[in-house]
Amino acid sequence: MRPAVLGRKNHHGSKSKRGTEVAALFYSLIGTCRMLDVNPAECLLAAETVAIESSGEVLLPHEFKREKR
């Protein structure tokens, strides 16, 4: 919980609203990966690959975990 709170405080002074929203999105994804015991780097790389290969497709951490079995 502490890293999310510190991140929120650090990004409070962000230069743009969009930058703050993107940071919040990544904190949420990484936090979800940790809760599901999934490697965040592997999950984000897989999500990036899916997004590039299939425009409009999204790979969420719980889907990544299910596929990895």
PDB file of N, H, CA, C and O in Angstrom:
ATOM      1  N   MET A   1       0.820  -1.191   0.000  1.00  0.00           N
ATOM      2  CA  MET A   1       0.000   0.000   0.000  1.00  0.00           C
ATOM      3  C   MET A   1       0.870   1.263   0.000  1.00  0.00           C
ATOM      4  O   MET A   1       0.541   2.250  -0.657  1.00  0.00           O
ATOM      5  N   ARG A   2       1.955   1.221   0.726  1.00  0.00           N
ATOM      6  H   ARG A   2       2.222   0.419   1.259  1.00  0.00           H
ATOM      7  CA  ARG A   2       2.799   2.411   0.832  1.00  0.00           C
ATOM      8  C   ARG A   2       3.328   2.894  -0.522  1.00  0.00           C
ATOM      9  O   ARG A   2       3.294   4.099  -0.771  1.00  0.00           O
ATOM     10  N   PRO A   3       3.822   2.006  -1.421  1.00  0.00           N
ATOM     11  CA  PRO A   3       4.305   2.508  -2.709  1.00  0.00           C
ATOM     12  C   PRO A   3       3.228   3.246  -3.501  1.00  0.00           C
ATOM     13  O   PRO A   3       3.521   4.239  -4.167  1.00  0.00           O
ATOM     14  N   ALA A   4       1.997   2.774  -3.435  1.00  0.00           N
ATOM     15  H   ALA A   4       1.758   1.968  -2.894  1.00  0.00           H
ATOM     16  CA  ALA A   4       0.918   3.450  -4.167  1.00  0.00           C
ATOM     17  C   ALA A   4       0.660   4.838  -3.601  1.00  0.00           C
ATOM     18  O   ALA A   4       0.430   5.787  -4.350  1.00  0.00           O
ATOM     19  N   VAL A   5       0.697   4.955  -2.289  1.00  0.00           N
ATOM     20  H   VAL A   5       0.883   4.184  -1.680  1.00  0.00           H
ATOM     21  CA  VAL A   5       0.462   6.262  -1.653  1.00  0.00           C
ATOM     22  C   VAL A   5       1.600   7.220  -1.991  1.00  0.00           C
ATOM     23  O   VAL A   5       1.359   8.385  -2.309  1.00  0.00           O
ATOM     24  N   LEU A   6       2.833   6.737  -1.924  1.00  0.00           N
ATOM     25  H   LEU A   6       3.029   5.791  -1.666  1.00  0.00           H
ATOM     26  CA  LEU A   6       3.971   7.587  -2.272  1.00  0.00           C
ATOM     27  C   LEU A   6       3.911   7.999  -3.739  1.00  0.00           C
ATOM     28  O   LEU A   6       4.189   9.151  -4.074  1.00  0.00           O
ATOM     29  N   GLY A   7       3.558   7.081  -4.593  1.00  0.00           N
ATOM     30  H   GLY A   7       3.333   6.146  -4.321  1.00  0.00           H
ATOM     31  CA  GLY A   7       3.429   7.396  -6.014  1.00  0.00           C
ATOM     32  C   GLY A   7       2.358   8.438  -6.253  1.00  0.00           C
ATOM     33  O   GLY A   7       2.547   9.358  -7.048  1.00  0.00           O
ATOM     34  N   ARG A   8       1.243   8.301  -5.577  1.00  0.00           N
ATOM     35  H   ARG A   8       1.089   7.553  -4.931  1.00  0.00           H
ATOM     36  CA  ARG A   8       0.157   9.267  -5.733  1.00  0.00           C
ATOM     37  C   ARG A   8       0.629  10.652  -5.295  1.00  0.00           C
ATOM     38  O   ARG A   8       0.337  11.650  -5.954  1.00  0.00           O
ATOM     39  N   LYS A   9       1.361  10.708  -4.178  1.00  0.00           N
ATOM     40  H   LYS A   9       1.599   9.897  -3.643  1.00  0.00           H
ATOM     41  CA  LYS A   9       1.882  12.000  -3.722  1.00  0.00           C
ATOM     42  C   LYS A   9       2.880  12.573  -4.724  1.00  0.00           C
ATOM     43  O   LYS A   9       2.857  13.771  -5.007  1.00  0.00           O
ATOM     44  N   ASN A  10       3.744  11.735  -5.255  1.00  0.00           N
ATOM     45  H   ASN A  10       3.762  10.762  -5.025  1.00  0.00           H
ATOM     46  CA  ASN A  10       4.744  12.203  -6.217  1.00  0.00           C
ATOM     47  C   ASN A  10       4.096  12.709  -7.503  1.00  0.00           C
ATOM     48  O   ASN A  10       4.566  13.686  -8.087  1.00  0.00           O
ATOM     49  N   HIS A  11       3.038  12.065  -7.943  1.00  0.00           N
ATOM     50  H   HIS A  11       2.656  11.272  -7.469  1.00  0.00           H
ATOM     51  CA  HIS A  11       2.405  12.439  -9.207  1.00  0.00           C
ATOM     52  C   HIS A  11       1.360  13.523  -9.040  1.00  0.00           C
ATOM     53  O   HIS A  11       0.809  14.014 -10.025  1.00  0.00           O
ATOM     54  N   HIS A  12       1.083  13.901  -7.800  1.00  0.00           N
ATOM     55  H   HIS A  12       1.531  13.502  -7.000  1.00  0.00           H
ATOM     56  CA  HIS A  12       0.114  14.964  -7.557  1.00  0.00           C
ATOM     57  C   HIS A  12       0.571  16.250  -8.235  1.00  0.00           C
ATOM     58  O   HIS A  12      -0.259  17.021  -8.716  1.00  0.00           O
ATOM     59  N   GLY A  13       1.859  16.488  -8.279  1.00  0.00           N
ATOM     60  H   GLY A  13       2.533  15.861  -7.888  1.00  0.00           H
ATOM     61  CA  GLY A  13       2.394  17.686  -8.917  1.00  0.00           C
ATOM     62  C   GLY A  13       2.756  17.465 -10.371  1.00  0.00           C
ATOM     63  O   GLY A  13       3.544  18.228 -10.931  1.00  0.00           O
ATOM     64  N   SER A  14       2.199  16.441 -10.994  1.00  0.00           N
ATOM     65  H   SER A  14       1.559  15.822 -10.539  1.00  0.00           H
ATOM     66  CA  SER A  14       2.499  16.137 -12.387  1.00  0.00           C
ATOM     67  C   SER A  14       2.139  17.322 -13.281  1.00  0.00           C
ATOM     68  O   SER A  14       1.262  18.116 -12.942  1.00  0.00           O
ATOM     69  N   LYS A  15       2.806  17.437 -14.400  1.00  0.00           N
ATOM     70  H   LYS A  15       3.519  16.792 -14.675  1.00  0.00           H
ATOM     71  CA  LYS A  15       2.605  18.599 -15.270  1.00  0.00           C
ATOM     72  C   LYS A  15       1.313  18.534 -16.072  1.00  0.00           C
ATOM     73  O   LYS A  15       0.851  19.553 -16.585  1.00  0.00           O
ATOM     74  N   SER A  16       0.732  17.358 -16.184  1.00  0.00           N
ATOM     75  H   SER A  16       1.107  16.530 -15.767  1.00  0.00           H
ATOM     76  CA  SER A  16      -0.521  17.271 -16.937  1.00  0.00           C
ATOM     77  C   SER A  16      -1.465  16.274 -16.273  1.00  0.00           C
ATOM     78  O   SER A  16      -1.041  15.361 -15.564  1.00  0.00           O
ATOM     79  N   LYS A  17      -2.728  16.472 -16.519  1.00  0.00           N
ATOM     80  H   LYS A  17      -3.073  17.214 -17.095  1.00  0.00           H
ATOM     81  CA  LYS A  17      -3.728  15.554 -15.981  1.00  0.00           C
ATOM     82  C   LYS A  17      -3.561  14.180 -16.632  1.00  0.00           C
ATOM     83  O   LYS A  17      -3.689  13.154 -15.965  1.00  0.00           O
ATOM     84  N   ARG A  18      -3.276  14.163 -17.924  1.00  0.00           N
ATOM     85  H   ARG A  18      -3.172  14.997 -18.466  1.00  0.00           H
ATOM     86  CA  ARG A  18      -3.110  12.895 -18.644  1.00  0.00           C
ATOM     87  C   ARG A  18      -1.930  12.103 -18.079  1.00  0.00           C
ATOM     88  O   ARG A  18      -2.019  10.884 -17.932  1.00  0.00           O
ATOM     89  N   GLY A  19      -0.833  12.780 -17.762  1.00  0.00           N
ATOM     90  H   GLY A  19      -0.761  13.770 -17.882  1.00  0.00           H
ATOM     91  CA  GLY A  19       0.324  12.109 -17.176  1.00  0.00           C
ATOM     92  C   GLY A  19      -0.015  11.457 -15.849  1.00  0.00           C
ATOM     93  O   GLY A  19       0.444  10.355 -15.550  1.00  0.00           O
ATOM     94  N   THR A  20      -0.820  12.146 -15.057  1.00  0.00           N
ATOM     95  H   THR A  20      -1.193  13.042 -15.300  1.00  0.00           H
ATOM     96  CA  THR A  20      -1.253  11.603 -13.779  1.00  0.00           C
ATOM     97  C   THR A  20      -2.145  10.383 -13.983  1.00  0.00           C
ATOM     98  O   THR A  20      -2.036   9.401 -13.249  1.00  0.00           O
ATOM     99  N   GLU A  21      -3.028  10.445 -14.982  1.00  0.00           N
ATOM    100  H   GLU A  21      -3.116  11.243 -15.579  1.00  0.00           H
ATOM    101  CA  GLU A  21      -3.918   9.318 -15.271  1.00  0.00           C
ATOM    102  C   GLU A  21      -3.136   8.095 -15.733  1.00  0.00           C
ATOM    103  O   GLU A  21      -3.441   6.972 -15.332  1.00  0.00           O
ATOM    104  N   VAL A  22      -2.132   8.310 -16.574  1.00  0.00           N
ATOM    105  H   VAL A  22      -1.884   9.222 -16.900  1.00  0.00           H
ATOM    106  CA  VAL A  22      -1.306   7.199 -17.061  1.00  0.00           C
ATOM    107  C   VAL A  22      -0.527   6.572 -15.904  1.00  0.00           C
ATOM    108  O   VAL A  22      -0.435   5.348 -15.809  1.00  0.00           O
ATOM    109  N   ALA A  23       0.032   7.400 -15.029  1.00  0.00           N
ATOM    110  H   ALA A  23      -0.042   8.394 -15.106  1.00  0.00           H
ATOM    111  CA  ALA A  23       0.759   6.881 -13.870  1.00  0.00           C
ATOM    112  C   ALA A  23      -0.167   6.054 -12.989  1.00  0.00           C
ATOM    113  O   ALA A  23       0.222   4.987 -12.513  1.00  0.00           O
ATOM    114  N   ALA A  24      -1.389   6.533 -12.768  1.00  0.00           N
ATOM    115  H   ALA A  24      -1.705   7.399 -13.155  1.00  0.00           H
ATOM    116  CA  ALA A  24      -2.363   5.793 -11.958  1.00  0.00           C
ATOM    117  C   ALA A  24      -2.703   4.459 -12.597  1.00  0.00           C
ATOM    118  O   ALA A  24      -2.854   3.454 -11.902  1.00  0.00           O
ATOM    119  N   LEU A  25      -2.824   4.444 -13.916  1.00  0.00           N
ATOM    120  H   LEU A  25      -2.701   5.260 -14.480  1.00  0.00           H
ATOM    121  CA  LEU A  25      -3.123   3.209 -14.638  1.00  0.00           C
ATOM    122  C   LEU A  25      -2.013   2.179 -14.425  1.00  0.00           C
ATOM    123  O   LEU A  25      -2.286   1.011 -14.151  1.00  0.00           O
ATOM    124  N   PHE A  26      -0.762   2.622 -14.554  1.00  0.00           N
ATOM    125  H   PHE A  26      -0.541   3.571 -14.777  1.00  0.00           H
ATOM    126  CA  PHE A  26       0.350   1.692 -14.380  1.00  0.00           C
ATOM    127  C   PHE A  26       0.472   1.215 -12.937  1.00  0.00           C
ATOM    128  O   PHE A  26       0.786   0.048 -12.701  1.00  0.00           O
ATOM    129  N   TYR A  27       0.231   2.095 -11.973  1.00  0.00           N
ATOM    130  H   TYR A  27      -0.024   3.042 -12.165  1.00  0.00           H
ATOM    131  CA  TYR A  27       0.239   1.669 -10.568  1.00  0.00           C
ATOM    132  C   TYR A  27      -0.819   0.600 -10.334  1.00  0.00           C
ATOM    133  O   TYR A  27      -0.575  -0.375  -9.623  1.00  0.00           O
ATOM    134  N   SER A  28      -1.992   0.782 -10.929  1.00  0.00           N
ATOM    135  H   SER A  28      -2.191   1.574 -11.506  1.00  0.00           H
ATOM    136  CA  SER A  28      -3.066  -0.204 -10.766  1.00  0.00           C
ATOM    137  C   SER A  28      -2.696  -1.542 -11.398  1.00  0.00           C
ATOM    138  O   SER A  28      -2.893  -2.597 -10.795  1.00  0.00           O
ATOM    139  N   LEU A  29      -2.158  -1.490 -12.618  1.00  0.00           N
ATOM    140  H   LEU A  29      -1.998  -0.633 -13.108  1.00  0.00           H
ATOM    141  CA  LEU A  29      -1.774  -2.738 -13.295  1.00  0.00           C
ATOM    142  C   LEU A  29      -0.678  -3.481 -12.531  1.00  0.00           C
ATOM    143  O   LEU A  29      -0.758  -4.695 -12.346  1.00  0.00           O
ATOM    144  N   ILE A  30       0.332  -2.756 -12.095  1.00  0.00           N
ATOM    145  H   ILE A  30       0.397  -1.770 -12.245  1.00  0.00           H
ATOM    146  CA  ILE A  30       1.434  -3.391 -11.371  1.00  0.00           C
ATOM    147  C   ILE A  30       0.956  -3.926 -10.024  1.00  0.00           C
ATOM    148  O   ILE A  30       1.359  -5.012  -9.608  1.00  0.00           O
ATOM    149  N   GLY A  31       0.109  -3.177  -9.353  1.00  0.00           N
ATOM    150  H   GLY A  31      -0.218  -2.295  -9.691  1.00  0.00           H
ATOM    151  CA  GLY A  31      -0.447  -3.649  -8.083  1.00  0.00           C
ATOM    152  C   GLY A  31      -1.280  -4.909  -8.255  1.00  0.00           C
ATOM    153  O   GLY A  31      -1.216  -5.819  -7.428  1.00  0.00           O
ATOM    154  N   THR A  32      -2.061  -4.963  -9.328  1.00  0.00           N
ATOM    155  H   THR A  32      -2.113  -4.224 -10.000  1.00  0.00           H
ATOM    156  CA  THR A  32      -2.868  -6.156  -9.607  1.00  0.00           C
ATOM    157  C   THR A  32      -1.975  -7.349  -9.914  1.00  0.00           C
ATOM    158  O   THR A  32      -2.249  -8.462  -9.465  1.00  0.00           O
ATOM    159  N   CYS A  33      -0.912  -7.125 -10.675  1.00  0.00           N
ATOM    160  H   CYS A  33      -0.690  -6.221 -11.040  1.00  0.00           H
ATOM    161  CA  CYS A  33       0.037  -8.206 -10.968  1.00  0.00           C
ATOM    162  C   CYS A  33       0.625  -8.770  -9.674  1.00  0.00           C
ATOM    163  O   CYS A  33       0.726  -9.985  -9.506  1.00  0.00           O
ATOM    164  N   ARG A  34       1.002  -7.894  -8.785  1.00  0.00           N
ATOM    165  H   ARG A  34       0.920  -6.907  -8.922  1.00  0.00           H
ATOM    166  CA  ARG A  34       1.588  -8.342  -7.516  1.00  0.00           C
ATOM    167  C   ARG A  34       0.577  -9.135  -6.695  1.00  0.00           C
ATOM    168  O   ARG A  34       0.930 -10.143  -6.081  1.00  0.00           O
ATOM    169  N   MET A  35      -0.677  -8.687  -6.681  1.00  0.00           N
ATOM    170  H   MET A  35      -0.963  -7.868  -7.179  1.00  0.00           H
ATOM    171  CA  MET A  35      -1.712  -9.405  -5.928  1.00  0.00           C
ATOM    172  C   MET A  35      -1.952 -10.795  -6.509  1.00  0.00           C
ATOM    173  O   MET A  35      -2.245 -11.737  -5.773  1.00  0.00           O
ATOM    174  N   LEU A  36      -1.826 -10.923  -7.841  1.00  0.00           N
ATOM    175  H   LEU A  36      -1.587 -10.157  -8.439  1.00  0.00           H
ATOM    176  CA  LEU A  36      -2.058 -12.206  -8.504  1.00  0.00           C
ATOM    177  C   LEU A  36      -0.791 -13.062  -8.571  1.00  0.00           C
ATOM    178  O   LEU A  36      -0.815 -14.158  -9.132  1.00  0.00           O
ATOM    179  N   ASP A  37       0.311 -12.570  -8.004  1.00  0.00           N
ATOM    180  H   ASP A  37       0.330 -11.680  -7.548  1.00  0.00           H
ATOM    181  CA  ASP A  37       1.600 -13.261  -8.041  1.00  0.00           C
ATOM    182  C   ASP A  37       2.061 -13.490  -9.480  1.00  0.00           C
ATOM    183  O   ASP A  37       2.474 -14.586  -9.858  1.00  0.00           O
ATOM    184  N   VAL A  38       1.975 -12.421 -10.262  1.00  0.00           N
ATOM    185  H   VAL A  38       1.640 -11.531  -9.954  1.00  0.00           H
ATOM    186  CA  VAL A  38       2.393 -12.424 -11.668  1.00  0.00           C
ATOM    187  C   VAL A  38       3.540 -11.432 -11.796  1.00  0.00           C
ATOM    188  O   VAL A  38       3.515 -10.369 -11.175  1.00  0.00           O
ATOM    189  N   ASN A  39       4.543 -11.769 -12.595  1.00  0.00           N
ATOM    190  H   ASN A  39       4.563 -12.632 -13.100  1.00  0.00           H
ATOM    191  CA  ASN A  39       5.661 -10.863 -12.831  1.00  0.00           C
ATOM    192  C   ASN A  39       5.150  -9.651 -13.628  1.00  0.00           C
ATOM    193  O   ASN A  39       4.726  -9.811 -14.772  1.00  0.00           O
ATOM    194  N   PRO A  40       5.184  -8.442 -13.043  1.00  0.00           N
ATOM    195  CA  PRO A  40       4.659  -7.267 -13.738  1.00  0.00           C
ATOM    196  C   PRO A  40       5.359  -6.985 -15.073  1.00  0.00           C
ATOM    197  O   PRO A  40       4.703  -6.592 -16.037  1.00  0.00           O
ATOM    198  N   ALA A  41       6.675  -7.181 -15.140  1.00  0.00           N
ATOM    199  H   ALA A  41       7.208  -7.500 -14.356  1.00  0.00           H
ATOM    200  CA  ALA A  41       7.402  -6.906 -16.383  1.00  0.00           C
ATOM    201  C   ALA A  41       6.940  -7.836 -17.498  1.00  0.00           C
ATOM    202  O   ALA A  41       6.724  -7.389 -18.625  1.00  0.00           O
ATOM    203  N   GLU A  42       6.786  -9.119 -17.199  1.00  0.00           N
ATOM    204  H   GLU A  42       6.961  -9.482 -16.284  1.00  0.00           H
ATOM    205  CA  GLU A  42       6.320 -10.080 -18.208  1.00  0.00           C
ATOM    206  C   GLU A  42       4.902  -9.756 -18.653  1.00  0.00           C
ATOM    207  O   GLU A  42       4.588  -9.819 -19.842  1.00  0.00           O
ATOM    208  N   CYS A  43       4.056  -9.414 -17.705  1.00  0.00           N
ATOM    209  H   CYS A  43       4.311  -9.363 -16.739  1.00  0.00           H
ATOM    210  CA  CYS A  43       2.662  -9.111 -18.002  1.00  0.00           C
ATOM    211  C   CYS A  43       2.549  -7.863 -18.887  1.00  0.00           C
ATOM    212  O   CYS A  43       1.803  -7.861 -19.867  1.00  0.00           O
ATOM    213  N   LEU A  44       3.290  -6.802 -18.541  1.00  0.00           N
ATOM    214  H   LEU A  44       3.896  -6.804 -17.745  1.00  0.00           H
ATOM    215  CA  LEU A  44       3.233  -5.579 -19.329  1.00  0.00           C
ATOM    216  C   LEU A  44       3.799  -5.787 -20.733  1.00  0.00           C
ATOM    217  O   LEU A  44       3.287  -5.221 -21.698  1.00  0.00           O
ATOM    218  N   LEU A  45       4.850  -6.593 -20.849  1.00  0.00           N
ATOM    219  H   LEU A  45       5.266  -7.053 -20.065  1.00  0.00           H
ATOM    220  CA  LEU A  45       5.408  -6.894 -22.162  1.00  0.00           C
ATOM    221  C   LEU A  45       4.405  -7.670 -23.009  1.00  0.00           C
ATOM    222  O   LEU A  45       4.237  -7.381 -24.194  1.00  0.00           O
ATOM    223  N   ALA A  46       3.741  -8.648 -22.409  1.00  0.00           N
ATOM    224  H   ALA A  46       3.877  -8.883 -21.446  1.00  0.00           H
ATOM    225  CA  ALA A  46       2.723  -9.415 -23.128  1.00  0.00           C
ATOM    226  C   ALA A  46       1.556  -8.519 -23.529  1.00  0.00           C
ATOM    227  O   ALA A  46       1.029  -8.648 -24.634  1.00  0.00           O
ATOM    228  N   ALA A  47       1.149  -7.615 -22.642  1.00  0.00           N
ATOM    229  H   ALA A  47       1.577  -7.511 -21.744  1.00  0.00           H
ATOM    230  CA  ALA A  47       0.053  -6.697 -22.948  1.00  0.00           C
ATOM    231  C   ALA A  47       0.428  -5.777 -24.107  1.00  0.00           C
ATOM    232  O   ALA A  47      -0.396  -5.494 -24.976  1.00  0.00           O
ATOM    233  N   GLU A  48       1.672  -5.313 -24.113  1.00  0.00           N
ATOM    234  H   GLU A  48       2.342  -5.542 -23.407  1.00  0.00           H
ATOM    235  CA  GLU A  48       2.153  -4.467 -25.204  1.00  0.00           C
ATOM    236  C   GLU A  48       2.139  -5.229 -26.529  1.00  0.00           C
ATOM    237  O   GLU A  48       1.725  -4.690 -27.555  1.00  0.00           O
ATOM    238  N   THR A  49       2.587  -6.469 -26.506  1.00  0.00           N
ATOM    239  H   THR A  49       2.924  -6.907 -25.672  1.00  0.00           H
ATOM    240  CA  THR A  49       2.617  -7.294 -27.709  1.00  0.00           C
ATOM    241  C   THR A  49       1.210  -7.514 -28.251  1.00  0.00           C
ATOM    242  O   THR A  49       0.987  -7.406 -29.457  1.00  0.00           O
ATOM    243  N   VAL A  50       0.265  -7.819 -27.377  1.00  0.00           N
ATOM    244  H   VAL A  50       0.446  -7.907 -26.397  1.00  0.00           H
ATOM    245  CA  VAL A  50      -1.125  -8.023 -27.801  1.00  0.00           C
ATOM    246  C   VAL A  50      -1.689  -6.740 -28.398  1.00  0.00           C
ATOM    247  O   VAL A  50      -2.370  -6.778 -29.422  1.00  0.00           O
ATOM    248  N   ALA A  51      -1.411  -5.610 -27.767  1.00  0.00           N
ATOM    249  H   ALA A  51      -0.858  -5.579 -26.935  1.00  0.00           H
ATOM    250  CA  ALA A  51      -1.925  -4.333 -28.258  1.00  0.00           C
ATOM    251  C   ALA A  51      -1.370  -3.990 -29.635  1.00  0.00           C
ATOM    252  O   ALA A  51      -2.078  -3.431 -30.473  1.00  0.00           O
ATOM    253  N   ILE A  52      -0.109  -4.322 -29.867  1.00  0.00           N
ATOM    254  H   ILE A  52       0.466  -4.775 -29.187  1.00  0.00           H
ATOM    255  CA  ILE A  52       0.509  -4.034 -31.168  1.00  0.00           C
ATOM    256  C   ILE A  52      -0.037  -4.966 -32.238  1.00  0.00           C
ATOM    257  O   ILE A  52      -0.339  -4.526 -33.347  1.00  0.00           O
ATOM    258  N   GLU A  53      -0.167  -6.246 -31.918  1.00  0.00           N
ATOM    259  H   GLU A  53       0.078  -6.603 -31.017  1.00  0.00           H
ATOM    260  CA  GLU A  53      -0.609  -7.236 -32.899  1.00  0.00           C
ATOM    261  C   GLU A  53      -2.100  -7.160 -33.202  1.00  0.00           C
ATOM    262  O   GLU A  53      -2.519  -7.408 -34.333  1.00  0.00           O
ATOM    263  N   SER A  54      -2.899  -6.821 -32.203  1.00  0.00           N
ATOM    264  H   SER A  54      -2.559  -6.620 -31.284  1.00  0.00           H
ATOM    265  CA  SER A  54      -4.352  -6.797 -32.359  1.00  0.00           C
ATOM    266  C   SER A  54      -4.875  -5.445 -31.900  1.00  0.00           C
ATOM    267  O   SER A  54      -5.137  -5.239 -30.715  1.00  0.00           O
ATOM    268  N   SER A  55      -5.022  -4.545 -32.826  1.00  0.00           N
ATOM    269  H   SER A  55      -4.809  -4.712 -33.789  1.00  0.00           H
ATOM    270  CA  SER A  55      -5.475  -3.205 -32.482  1.00  0.00           C
ATOM    271  C   SER A  55      -6.799  -3.248 -31.720  1.00  0.00           C
ATOM    272  O   SER A  55      -7.768  -3.863 -32.164  1.00  0.00           O
ATOM    273  N   GLY A  56      -6.820  -2.590 -30.576  1.00  0.00           N
ATOM    274  H   GLY A  56      -6.033  -2.090 -30.215  1.00  0.00           H
ATOM    275  CA  GLY A  56      -8.037  -2.551 -29.773  1.00  0.00           C
ATOM    276  C   GLY A  56      -8.134  -3.643 -28.732  1.00  0.00           C
ATOM    277  O   GLY A  56      -9.008  -3.581 -27.867  1.00  0.00           O
ATOM    278  N   GLU A  57      -7.269  -4.640 -28.782  1.00  0.00           N
ATOM    279  H   GLU A  57      -6.559  -4.690 -29.485  1.00  0.00           H
ATOM    280  CA  GLU A  57      -7.281  -5.727 -27.802  1.00  0.00           C
ATOM    281  C   GLU A  57      -6.511  -5.303 -26.554  1.00  0.00           C
ATOM    282  O   GLU A  57      -5.533  -4.559 -26.631  1.00  0.00           O
ATOM    283  N   VAL A  58      -6.970  -5.788 -25.416  1.00  0.00           N
ATOM    284  H   VAL A  58      -7.765  -6.393 -25.355  1.00  0.00           H
ATOM    285  CA  VAL A  58      -6.324  -5.486 -24.138  1.00  0.00           C
ATOM    286  C   VAL A  58      -6.089  -6.788 -23.390  1.00  0.00           C
ATOM    287  O   VAL A  58      -6.970  -7.646 -23.335  1.00  0.00           O
ATOM    288  N   LEU A  59      -4.910  -6.935 -22.817  1.00  0.00           N
ATOM    289  H   LEU A  59      -4.194  -6.238 -22.861  1.00  0.00           H
ATOM    290  CA  LEU A  59      -4.587  -8.104 -22.003  1.00  0.00           C
ATOM    291  C   LEU A  59      -4.423  -7.649 -20.563  1.00  0.00           C
ATOM    292  O   LEU A  59      -3.495  -6.906 -20.241  1.00  0.00           O
ATOM    293  N   LEU A  60      -5.322  -8.094 -19.700  1.00  0.00           N
ATOM    294  H   LEU A  60      -6.076  -8.697 -19.962  1.00  0.00           H
ATOM    295  CA  LEU A  60      -5.282  -7.717 -18.294  1.00  0.00           C
ATOM    296  C   LEU A  60      -4.525  -8.773 -17.494  1.00  0.00           C
ATOM    297  O   LEU A  60      -4.386  -9.909 -17.946  1.00  0.00           O
ATOM    298  N   PRO A  61      -4.033  -8.406 -16.305  1.00  0.00           N
ATOM    299  CA  PRO A  61      -3.218  -9.344 -15.528  1.00  0.00           C
ATOM    300  C   PRO A  61      -3.889 -10.689 -15.246  1.00  0.00           C
ATOM    301  O   PRO A  61      -3.220 -11.721 -15.305  1.00  0.00           O
ATOM    302  N   HIS A  62      -5.183 -10.710 -14.942  1.00  0.00           N
ATOM    303  H   HIS A  62      -5.726  -9.872 -14.894  1.00  0.00           H
ATOM    304  CA  HIS A  62      -5.829 -11.993 -14.660  1.00  0.00           C
ATOM    305  C   HIS A  62      -5.915 -12.858 -15.916  1.00  0.00           C
ATOM    306  O   HIS A  62      -5.865 -14.084 -15.818  1.00  0.00           O
ATOM    307  N   GLU A  63      -6.044 -12.247 -17.087  1.00  0.00           N
ATOM    308  H   GLU A  63      -6.086 -11.251 -17.167  1.00  0.00           H
ATOM    309  CA  GLU A  63      -6.040 -12.998 -18.342  1.00  0.00           C
ATOM    310  C   GLU A  63      -4.640 -13.534 -18.642  1.00  0.00           C
ATOM    311  O   GLU A  63      -4.489 -14.657 -19.124  1.00  0.00           O
ATOM    312  N   PHE A  64      -3.622 -12.728 -18.355  1.00  0.00           N
ATOM    313  H   PHE A  64      -3.744 -11.817 -17.963  1.00  0.00           H
ATOM    314  CA  PHE A  64      -2.242 -13.147 -18.543  1.00  0.00           C
ATOM    315  C   PHE A  64      -1.937 -14.368 -17.680  1.00  0.00           C
ATOM    316  O   PHE A  64      -1.307 -15.322 -18.137  1.00  0.00           O
ATOM    317  N   LYS A  65      -2.387 -14.328 -16.433  1.00  0.00           N
ATOM    318  H   LYS A  65      -2.899 -13.553 -16.062  1.00  0.00           H
ATOM    319  CA  LYS A  65      -2.149 -15.449 -15.521  1.00  0.00           C
ATOM    320  C   LYS A  65      -2.840 -16.710 -16.029  1.00  0.00           C
ATOM    321  O   LYS A  65      -2.268 -17.798 -15.966  1.00  0.00           O
ATOM    322  N   ARG A  66      -4.069 -16.571 -16.532  1.00  0.00           N
ATOM    323  H   ARG A  66      -4.534 -15.688 -16.582  1.00  0.00           H
ATOM    324  CA  ARG A  66      -4.823 -17.714 -17.034  1.00  0.00           C
ATOM    325  C   ARG A  66      -4.125 -18.323 -18.260  1.00  0.00           C
ATOM    326  O   ARG A  66      -4.059 -19.545 -18.388  1.00  0.00           O
ATOM    327  N   GLU A  67      -3.604 -17.474 -19.162  1.00  0.00           N
ATOM    328  H   GLU A  67      -3.658 -16.481 -19.058  1.00  0.00           H
ATOM    329  CA  GLU A  67      -2.929 -17.954 -20.369  1.00  0.00           C
ATOM    330  C   GLU A  67      -1.600 -18.614 -20.049  1.00  0.00           C
ATOM    331  O   GLU A  67      -1.175 -19.535 -20.747  1.00  0.00           O
ATOM    332  N   LYS A  68      -0.944 -18.148 -18.999  1.00  0.00           N
ATOM    333  H   LYS A  68      -1.290 -17.400 -18.432  1.00  0.00           H
ATOM    334  CA  LYS A  68       0.382 -18.632 -18.675  1.00  0.00           C
ATOM    335  C   LYS A  68       0.383 -20.049 -18.072  1.00  0.00           C
ATOM    336  O   LYS A  68       1.423 -20.707 -18.045  1.00  0.00           O
ATOM    337  N   ARG A  69      -0.756 -20.508 -17.599  1.00  0.00           N
ATOM    338  H   ARG A  69      -1.601 -19.973 -17.621  1.00  0.00           H
ATOM    339  CA  ARG A  69      -0.833 -21.836 -16.967  1.00  0.00           C
ATOM    340  C   ARG A  69      -0.380 -22.911 -17.868  1.00  0.00           C
ATOM    341  O   ARG A  69      -0.385 -24.081 -17.484  1.00  0.00           O
TER     342      ARG A  69
END
